[in-house]
Amino acid sequence: MKASELRELTEQEITKQKNELSEELFNLKIQVATQQTTNVARIKKLRRDLARVHTVIKEKELALREKE
């Protein structure tokens, strides 16, 4: 998911996206550790998507502080 797409979402939707990505990343790490999957490239993609979500959340927090 692109950062520009994330910026258009509401806070609740972004939080939901963050939780889904975190859960999926956790499950994928477990699968790799137990050798149920070999799709390790997916971990990198999930980590980057999660970082984008965190960045957008931080941007929104800073924007709210500047308005005060």
N, C-alpha and C positions, 0 to 999 in steps of 0.2 A: 504494500500500500504506500502511496506517495504522501509526503508531508502535506502537500497542498490539499489532498483529499481529506486528511485528518483535520486540518484547520477548519473545514466546513462543518464538521460534526459538533454536536452539543457536548457538554462536559460529561453527561451521563453515557453517551455513546462512546466517547473516548475511554472512559473508565471501563466500560464493558469490553471494549476492544483490548485494553491492557490486560484485563483479567483473562480473557480468552487466549491471548498470546502467551501469557505466563504459564497458564495451565497446559497448553499445547507443548511449549518448550520443555516443561517438567516431564510430561509424559514421553516425549521423544527421547529425552536424556535417559529415562528409565529403560526404554526399548533398546537403545543403543548399548546400554550397560549390560542388559540381559541377552544381547545378540538376537533380538527379535526383528531388528531392522538394520540396514546398512546405509540408510539415507542420511548420512552425516552432513551433507550440504544443506539440508533443510534447517539444521540447527543454526547455521550461520545466517540464513535468511530470517529466521524467527528472531534472533538476537538483534539484527539490524532493524527489523520492524518494531520491536519492543523499544529500542533506543529512539526511534522516530516518535513513537507515542509519548515517551517520557519528555522529549524535547518540546513537543507541541503543548503538553501539559504545563511545562515550565514557562513557555512563552505566554500562555494564557494567564498564569499566575502573575507574571511580571507586568503584563498589560493591565491587570486589575489594580496592582499596587500603584502604577503610574497615574491611574485615573483618580486615586484618592487624594 
